[in-house]
Amino acid sequence: MTLNHVEIGTGTPVLALHGWTPDHRLMLGCLEPVFARRPGYRRLYPDLPAMGKSPATSVTSSDDMLAAVREFVAATVGDEPFLLVGESYGGYLARGLARALGPRVLGLALVCPIGVNVEHADRNVPPGAVLRPAPELISSLDPALAAEFTDIAVVETPETVRRFQEEILSGLAAADTEAMARIRQRWLLSANPEDGDPFSRPALILAGRQDDQVGYVDQFALLPHYPRATYAVLDVAGHNLQIEQPTLFEALVNEWLDRVEVEC
């Protein structure tokens, strides 16, 4: 399977997997502010099957999604070691990929990942909360944009609206919802990503204190499997943590990269 992707830079490969429904623009907007000031990395931003411009003709499950990502790694990275970043559902797939490829993954970063409880109904999540409201701003937006944005926003500013519109909403509009509904029927990976040996390379797990989509409790339960993980729960941050707390996000990602570089 060929996945549409964007490639930027040269050096150590970095594979970035976006979440359920958006496309590669989420991860590009998330990580490029870091890597634009940090040379030596070849960033790979694919669209997952059924999202963005990647087809999902033969994909019927999360196992198929993971297989497509492994094919993408084989085609673009080969046998070279690489860094792995995953957001939300992409974090779930990233954990599965780290389990499968083991020592080839130099470091793992998870941004608002699905935790130990994969299905929505089973997750421990806080109630939604808007901590930085801007009612005048919201009333000035197109109603459809306002509805999508306020459904998930914790911080309402012109900048968070801009980034939501450019990095997230743009991908939502491109998704193949029919194919996604088919895949959603077989959403659990057949192999638990945390089965087997612990992931012993530098890791980073970031969660939003006000994330009402995946929460922050279920991610804490992942820590025994990731003994080298920094685990940070950021206040005034929901499921779009990288947009709502960009300074802390970039600082923590840079610190993770520092740890990886020391051990490479």
C-alpha positions as CSV (number, residue, x, y, z in Angstrom):
1,M,0.0,0.0,0.0
2,T,1.3,3.5,-0.9
3,L,0.7,6.1,1.8
4,N,0.6,9.8,0.7
5,H,3.2,11.6,2.7
6,V,5.3,14.7,3.1
7,E,9.1,14.5,3.7
8,I,11.2,17.3,5.1
9,G,14.9,17.4,5.9
10,T,17.8,14.9,5.9
11,G,19.4,12.8,8.6
12,T,17.9,10.5,11.2
13,P,14.4,9.5,10.2
14,V,11.5,10.6,12.3
15,L,8.1,8.9,11.6
16,A,5.1,10.9,12.8
17,L,1.6,9.3,13.0
18,H,-1.4,11.5,13.3
19,G,-4.7,10.6,15.1
20,W,-8.1,9.3,14.0
21,T,-9.7,11.4,11.2
22,P,-7.2,14.3,10.6
23,D,-4.2,13.9,8.2
24,H,-0.5,14.5,8.2
25,R,-1.0,18.3,8.6
26,L,-1.7,17.7,12.3
27,M,1.8,16.3,12.9
28,L,3.5,18.6,10.5
29,G,2.1,21.6,12.4
30,C,2.9,19.9,15.7
31,L,6.6,19.1,15.1
32,E,8.0,21.4,12.4
33,P,8.3,24.3,15.0
34,V,10.7,22.0,16.8
35,F,12.6,20.5,13.9
36,A,12.9,23.8,11.9
37,R,15.4,24.8,14.5
38,R,17.0,21.4,14.9
39,P,18.8,20.1,11.8
40,G,19.8,16.5,11.2
41,Y,16.4,14.9,11.0
42,R,14.5,13.5,8.1
43,R,10.8,14.0,9.0
44,L,8.2,11.6,7.4
45,Y,4.6,12.7,7.7
46,P,2.2,10.1,6.2
47,D,-1.5,10.2,5.8
48,L,-2.9,7.0,7.5
49,P,-5.2,4.9,5.3
50,A,-8.6,6.4,4.8
51,M,-7.3,9.8,5.9
52,G,-5.9,12.7,3.9
53,K,-4.9,11.4,0.4
54,S,-4.1,7.8,1.4
55,P,-6.6,5.2,0.1
56,A,-8.0,2.4,2.3
57,T,-9.3,-0.1,-0.3
58,S,-8.0,-3.2,1.4
59,V,-7.8,-1.9,5.0
60,T,-10.5,-3.3,7.3
61,S,-9.0,-3.1,10.8
62,S,-6.3,-1.5,13.0
63,D,-4.2,-4.5,12.3
64,D,-4.3,-3.6,8.6
65,M,-3.5,0.0,9.5
66,L,-0.4,-1.1,11.4
67,A,0.6,-3.4,8.5
68,A,0.3,-0.4,6.2
69,V,2.5,1.7,8.4
70,R,5.1,-1.2,8.5
71,E,5.1,-1.3,4.7
72,F,5.6,2.4,4.7
73,V,8.6,2.1,7.0
74,A,10.1,-0.6,4.9
75,A,9.7,1.5,1.7
76,T,10.9,4.8,3.1
77,V,13.3,3.9,6.0
78,G,14.4,0.4,5.2
79,D,16.5,-1.1,7.9
80,E,17.7,2.2,9.3
81,P,16.9,3.0,13.0
82,F,14.4,5.8,13.4
83,L,12.4,8.0,15.9
84,L,8.7,7.5,16.3
85,V,6.0,10.0,17.3
86,G,2.3,9.3,17.6
87,E,-0.7,11.4,18.5
88,S,-4.0,10.0,19.9
89,Y,-4.9,6.9,17.7
90,G,-1.5,7.4,16.0
91,G,0.0,6.9,19.4
92,Y,-1.8,3.6,19.7
93,L,-0.3,2.5,16.4
94,A,3.1,3.8,17.3
95,R,3.1,1.6,20.4
96,G,2.2,-1.3,18.3
97,L,5.0,-0.5,15.8
98,A,7.5,-0.1,18.7
99,R,6.5,-3.6,19.9
100,A,7.0,-5.0,16.5
101,L,10.3,-3.3,15.6
102,G,11.9,-3.1,19.0
103,P,15.5,-1.9,18.9
104,R,15.1,-0.2,15.6
105,V,13.0,2.5,17.3
106,L,15.6,4.9,18.8
107,G,13.0,6.8,20.8
108,L,9.2,7.0,21.2
109,A,7.1,10.1,21.8
110,L,3.3,10.0,22.4
111,V,1.1,13.1,22.3
112,C,-2.3,12.7,23.9
113,P,-2.2,9.0,23.1
114,I,-5.0,6.5,23.6
115,G,-4.1,4.8,26.9
116,V,-4.7,1.3,28.2
117,N,-8.5,1.6,27.6
118,V,-8.9,1.8,23.8
119,E,-12.7,2.1,23.4
120,H,-14.2,5.4,24.3
121,A,-16.8,4.0,26.7
122,D,-14.0,2.4,28.8
123,R,-11.7,5.4,29.1
124,N,-11.2,7.5,32.3
125,V,-11.6,11.1,31.1
126,P,-12.3,14.4,32.8
127,P,-15.3,16.5,31.9
128,G,-14.8,19.0,29.1
129,A,-13.7,22.5,30.3
130,V,-13.0,25.8,28.6
131,L,-10.4,27.5,30.8
132,R,-9.5,30.4,28.5
133,P,-12.9,31.4,27.0
134,A,-13.3,34.1,24.3
135,P,-17.0,34.4,23.6
136,E,-16.6,37.4,21.3
137,L,-14.1,35.5,19.2
138,I,-16.3,32.4,19.0
139,S,-19.4,34.5,18.0
140,S,-17.3,36.0,15.1
141,L,-16.5,32.6,13.6
142,D,-18.4,30.8,10.9
143,P,-20.9,28.7,12.8
144,A,-19.6,25.3,11.5
145,L,-16.0,26.2,12.4
146,A,-17.2,27.5,15.8
147,A,-19.0,24.2,16.5
148,E,-16.0,22.0,15.6
149,F,-13.5,24.2,17.5
150,T,-15.5,24.6,20.7
151,D,-16.3,20.9,20.8
152,I,-12.7,20.2,21.8
153,A,-11.0,23.5,22.7
154,V,-9.8,24.4,26.2
155,V,-8.0,27.6,25.1
156,E,-9.9,29.9,22.8
157,T,-7.6,32.4,21.1
158,P,-7.1,33.6,17.5
159,E,-4.0,31.5,17.4
160,T,-5.6,28.3,18.6
161,V,-8.4,28.8,16.1
162,R,-6.0,29.4,13.3
163,R,-4.0,26.3,14.0
164,F,-7.1,24.2,14.6
165,Q,-8.4,25.3,11.2
166,E,-5.1,24.8,9.3
167,E,-3.7,21.7,11.0
168,I,-6.8,19.7,12.1
169,L,-10.0,20.8,10.5
170,S,-8.5,20.7,7.0
171,G,-7.8,17.0,7.6
172,L,-11.2,16.2,9.0
173,A,-12.8,17.4,5.7
174,A,-10.6,15.0,3.7
175,A,-11.3,11.8,5.5
176,D,-13.0,8.8,3.9
177,T,-15.7,8.4,6.5
178,E,-17.1,5.2,4.9
179,A,-13.8,3.4,5.0
180,M,-13.2,4.7,8.6
181,A,-16.5,3.3,9.7
182,R,-15.5,-0.1,8.3
183,I,-12.1,0.0,10.1
184,R,-13.8,1.2,13.3
185,Q,-15.6,-2.2,13.6
186,R,-12.2,-3.9,14.2
187,W,-10.4,-1.1,16.1
188,L,-8.5,-3.1,18.6
189,L,-5.0,-4.4,17.7
190,S,-4.9,-8.2,18.0
191,A,-1.6,-7.9,19.9
192,N,-1.5,-5.6,22.9
193,P,1.3,-3.1,22.3
194,E,2.5,-3.5,25.9
195,D,2.8,-7.3,25.7
196,G,6.4,-8.5,25.6
197,D,9.6,-6.8,26.7
198,P,9.5,-3.2,28.0
199,F,10.5,-0.4,25.6
200,S,13.8,0.6,27.1
201,R,14.8,3.6,24.9
202,P,14.0,7.3,25.8
203,A,10.3,7.9,25.7
204,L,7.9,10.9,26.2
205,I,4.2,10.7,27.1
206,L,2.3,14.0,27.1
207,A,-1.3,14.3,28.3
208,G,-3.7,17.2,28.7
209,R,-5.3,17.7,32.2
210,Q,-8.5,18.8,30.5
211,D,-8.5,16.2,27.7
212,D,-12.0,14.8,27.5
213,Q,-11.2,12.6,24.6
214,V,-8.4,10.2,25.9
215,G,-7.8,11.7,29.4
216,Y,-4.6,11.4,31.4
217,V,-5.3,8.5,33.8
218,D,-5.1,5.6,31.4
219,Q,-1.7,6.9,30.1
220,F,-0.2,6.7,33.6
221,A,-0.9,3.0,33.6
222,L,1.5,2.6,30.6
223,L,4.5,3.7,32.5
224,P,5.7,0.2,33.7
225,H,6.2,-0.7,30.1
226,Y,8.2,2.4,29.3
227,P,10.8,2.7,32.1
228,R,12.6,5.6,30.3
229,A,9.5,7.7,29.8
230,T,9.0,11.2,31.0
231,Y,5.3,11.5,31.7
232,A,3.8,15.0,31.8
233,V,0.3,16.1,32.4
234,L,-0.2,19.7,31.2
235,D,-2.8,22.0,32.8
236,V,-4.8,24.3,30.5
237,A,-4.5,21.7,27.7
238,G,-7.0,19.3,26.1
239,H,-6.7,16.9,23.2
240,N,-5.0,19.6,21.1
241,L,-2.2,20.0,23.7
242,Q,0.4,21.0,21.2
243,I,-1.7,24.0,20.1
244,E,-2.8,25.1,23.6
245,Q,0.5,24.7,25.4
246,P,3.1,25.1,22.5
247,T,6.0,26.4,24.6
248,L,5.8,23.5,27.1
249,F,5.2,21.1,24.2
250,E,8.3,22.2,22.3
251,A,10.5,22.2,25.4
252,L,9.5,18.7,26.4
253,V,10.0,17.4,22.8
254,N,13.4,19.0,22.6
255,E,14.4,17.4,26.0
256,W,13.3,14.0,24.6
257,L,15.4,14.6,21.5
258,D,18.4,15.5,23.7
259,R,18.0,12.2,25.6
260,V,17.8,10.2,22.4
261,E,20.9,12.0,20.9
262,V,23.0,11.2,23.9
263,E,22.3,7.5,23.5
264,C,22.5,7.2,19.7
